[in-house]
């Protein structure tokens, strides 16, 4: 199975999540080496960054996850990962990963929020068990993406023309830039294009009870 890497996100405990676009099947895949998350060593070993192309070998086993993550979760053979092309790719060319016009459309209209403050949707999520994608993307003008720091965390407000959403950043690249030089470094790390390909993902459910999968920004490309 050949994947164009779209998302590389930082998780807790030195774990990372990787996702990619399977162009032949026109679907998103979350490859899980031996059914688990990725490590920093594995990312480095295979030069895993957004825009790279890799070949992976699915194990054929079903991951023990629930929807929406079950849509893309795909256990792979950790020893069978091969780098095909280091990238980059044209994020808006024919065959590139699909984008949607709005946040709601990217997740089948199943998006809701905990509250709305100053006309910005907060605590944006999809309910656990919803049979919809847990990964998506939208296309936005550059000026529709605004970064901010809140409670020592990097966040972004997206305006898709129908609503404004405040979302945390999970992108490994953007978080690394922020830790190095704040929001100014994040701005410098962005592509120079007027249009952005904004990657969106849902976190696995947590809380008491764990019934919500909160939305994050997994990357911004151009």
Secondary structure, 3 states (H helix, E strand, C coil): CEEEEEEEEECCCCEEEEEEEECCCCEEEEEEECCCCEEHHHHHHCCCCCCCEEECCECCCCCCCCCCHHHCEEEECHHHCEEEECCCCCCCCCCCCCCECCHHHHCCCCCECCEEECCEEECCEEECCCCCCCEEEEEEEHHHEEEEEECCEEEEEEECCCCEEEEEECEHHHHHHHHHHHHHHHHHHCCCCCEEEEEEEECCCECCCCCEEEEEEEEEEC
